[in-house]
Amino acid sequence: MARLEAVVTVSSDSAAPVSASAPVPSPRTDSEALLDGTDASPLFTPLELSGLPLANRFVMAPMTRQASPDGVPGEDVAAYYARRAAHVGLIVTEGTYVDHRSAGSSERVPRLYGEDALAGWRRVVEAVHRAGGRIVPQLWHLGVTREAGTPPYPDAPVFSPSGLRADGTRAGEPATIAEIDAVIASFARAAVAAREAGFDGVELHGAHGYLLDQFSWSRTNRRTDGYGGDPAARARLGAEVVTAIRGEVGPDFPVLYRFSQWKGGFYDARSADTPGELETLLGPLVTAGVSALHVSTRRYWLPAFDGSPRTLAGWAKQLTGLPTIAIGSVGVAQAFGEAKADASSLSLAPLVELFERGEFDLVALGRVLLSDPAWPSKVREGRLTEIQPFRQEDTTRLT
Ligand SMILES: Cc1cc2nc3c(=O)[nH]c(=O)nc-3n(C[C@H](O)[C@H](O)[C@H](O)COP(=O)(O)O)c2cc1C
């Protein structure tokens, strides 16, 4: 089976050390250390994102649950999201497969096509809206990380920019232009289906080494046509997907784009080596009409490039002028995919400091929300000792 987001690989951390002027988290570990005397109230202010009113600055991060048999989200999935709806400003669902036969590799990951799956999603959306929340689905295509022969369409070929996995091994043929056009159309169909199901927007999964990210990364994209080569050409597929979606849903429907430097199993990877390269990769997305950038890092406070304390979310905001969502180890001592605890991540002081410096507009929470759906409200109300700390076993069940 192809690697899924939920699979965690142990790796050493590759990020640059925190520079002298970057906020350094305190090394305390108890739940009271979360606030550390910090006033977190700025994170509980409302925000309007492309016309969508959000109650606070917390976002539930997309997290694959594999709890949707035959790709259909059921009542348990609706209840799982509804339990979190009143505590965060916005929910981004787990990755959902777009309507393309090579998109996925599991029959338990939800689809965003087919009447049965869409009826399930309508129930999820209604439950979240009833609880006062907002929700967007994450549109997902695995690209080359899908293994040939896996369900739901075992006979579908592996689709990728250059037929190469991140480790350099061959996994198929480079996509033709006609195949690229078909994938773009599948993302646009998914966005239309999302809007018709009542979702408040969509997020494109352009991170972690999946399809859209494979095009942005020179290691997996060796194309010499207009979809590969310099950073602007590597950004083209993502931008064309956004353009196609905008053509269907109009200018007002929120379209978020998630990107990362790190790739699944390759935490040292980088799509952009300099702020200039990052600007070239993100520029076409802005022009195409993205509403906000979801900047996936494993530790939200670390500087993105040498010579500046600015974080990746801060650079993305500075270079594009778009709102950004930061993420990475908020309230949890281990970075995603790492066995070693880093207790220094627990204090929220650096988070508030970076927010007030204007580096991000929203912050996503991943693992803390798996174990405690009410985590933001408990922080707001100072009920820190009531917080249920993250447990690894919650990654494999719906709590
Ligand atoms: C169980 C699990 C499943 C995940 N699935 C997805 C996913 O479907 N899409 C995605 O973009 N990221 C996925 N991620 C990554 C998270 O969105 C997030 O970036 C990561 O957990 C770091 O945030 P945290 O430190 O707050 O947990 C997953 C993470 C976990 C723990």
The ligand as an SDF file (V2000), in Angstrom:
LIG
                    3D

 31 33  0  0  0  0  0  0  0  0999 V2000
   -2.7110   11.0640   11.7000 C   0  0  0  0  0  0  0  0  0  0  0  0
   -2.2440   12.1750   10.8070 C   0  0  0  0  0  0  0  0  0  0  0  0
   -2.7360   12.2580    9.5110 C   0  0  0  0  0  0  0  0  0  0  0  0
   -2.3360   13.3090    8.6560 C   0  0  0  0  0  0  0  0  0  0  0  0
   -2.9090   13.4320    7.4110 N   0  0  0  0  0  0  0  0  0  0  0  0
   -2.6820   14.5530    6.6630 C   0  0  0  0  0  0  0  0  0  0  0  0
   -3.4290   14.7980    5.4740 C   0  0  0  0  0  0  0  0  0  0  0  0
   -4.3360   14.0420    5.0770 O   0  0  0  0  0  0  0  0  0  0  0  0
   -3.1150   15.9080    4.7590 N   0  0  0  0  0  0  0  0  0  0  0  0
   -2.1250   16.7790    5.1510 C   0  0  0  0  0  0  0  0  0  0  0  0
   -1.8700   17.7730    4.4700 O   0  0  0  0  0  0  0  0  0  0  0  0
   -1.4200   16.5780    6.3040 N   0  0  0  0  0  0  0  0  0  0  0  0
   -1.6960   15.5040    7.0670 C   0  0  0  0  0  0  0  0  0  0  0  0
   -1.0600   15.3390    8.2760 N   0  0  0  0  0  0  0  0  0  0  0  0
   -0.1050   16.3690    8.7340 C   0  0  0  0  0  0  0  0  0  0  0  0
   -0.8440   17.3700    9.6560 C   0  0  0  0  0  0  0  0  0  0  0  0
   -1.7960   18.1130    8.9310 O   0  0  0  0  0  0  0  0  0  0  0  0
    0.1380   18.3560   10.3090 C   0  0  0  0  0  0  0  0  0  0  0  0
    0.7950   19.0700    9.2920 O   0  0  0  0  0  0  0  0  0  0  0  0
    1.1580   17.6790   11.2030 C   0  0  0  0  0  0  0  0  0  0  0  0
    0.5280   16.7690   12.0780 O   0  0  0  0  0  0  0  0  0  0  0  0
    1.9280   18.6960   12.0240 C   0  0  0  0  0  0  0  0  0  0  0  0
    1.0520   19.4280   12.8490 O   0  0  0  0  0  0  0  0  0  0  0  0
    1.0300   19.1570   14.4700 P   0  0  0  0  0  0  0  0  0  0  0  0
    2.4700   19.2980   14.9010 O   0  0  0  0  0  0  0  0  0  0  0  0
    0.1320   20.2180   15.0030 O   0  0  0  0  0  0  0  0  0  0  0  0
    0.5230   17.7680   14.6650 O   0  0  0  0  0  0  0  0  0  0  0  0
   -1.4060   14.2710    9.1210 C   0  0  0  0  0  0  0  0  0  0  0  0
   -0.9080   14.1730   10.4300 C   0  0  0  0  0  0  0  0  0  0  0  0
   -1.3200   13.1530   11.2760 C   0  0  0  0  0  0  0  0  0  0  0  0
   -0.7960   13.0990   12.6870 C   0  0  0  0  0  0  0  0  0  0  0  0
  1  2  1  0
  2  3  1  0
  2 30  2  0
  3  4  2  0
  4  5  1  0
  4 28  1  0
  5  6  2  0
  6  7  1  0
  6 13  1  0
  7  8  2  0
  7  9  1  0
  9 10  1  0
 10 11  2  0
 10 12  1  0
 12 13  2  0
 13 14  1  0
 14 15  1  0
 14 28  1  0
 15 16  1  0
 16 17  1  0
 16 18  1  0
 18 19  1  0
 18 20  1  0
 20 21  1  0
 20 22  1  0
 22 23  1  0
 23 24  1  0
 24 25  2  0
 24 26  1  0
 24 27  1  0
 28 29  2  0
 29 30  1  0
 30 31  1  0
M  END
$$$$
